[in-house]
Amino acid sequence: MDLMSEEFYHGWMIQVAQEQMGYSFQCFMAEQQNAVTDAQSYLTVEQALCAGRLRADLESVRLSLTTFLRGKLQFLWLNSDERNALEHSIAQYIDAAKHQLS
């Protein structure tokens, strides 16, 4: 896997690498070691970057909403089952959006 492009986007580092079947991306946040990707191949570097930007946006939404649920909404007296249900719903939405938009 050869690194072809690297871009800083809304707090994420997006790396595009060339593989046998095309190009793939990985997104990293500065404070995290784990990468997120959609494990797909794209025909061009630009398509892979575009997919990486979308994934970074979706992951940002997920992180923002779950942080909000764990912080501010605890004052609304949600019990743990309600909070877990909301977090699960957010995760399902993000997963569905990833598949519909890729």
Buried (B, 14 or more C-beta within 10 A) or exposed (E): EEEBBEBEBEEBBBBBBBEEEBBBBBBBBEEEEEEBBBEBBBEEBEBBBBBBBBBBBBBBBBBEBBEEBEEEBEEEEBEEEEBEEBBEEBEEBBEEBBEEEE
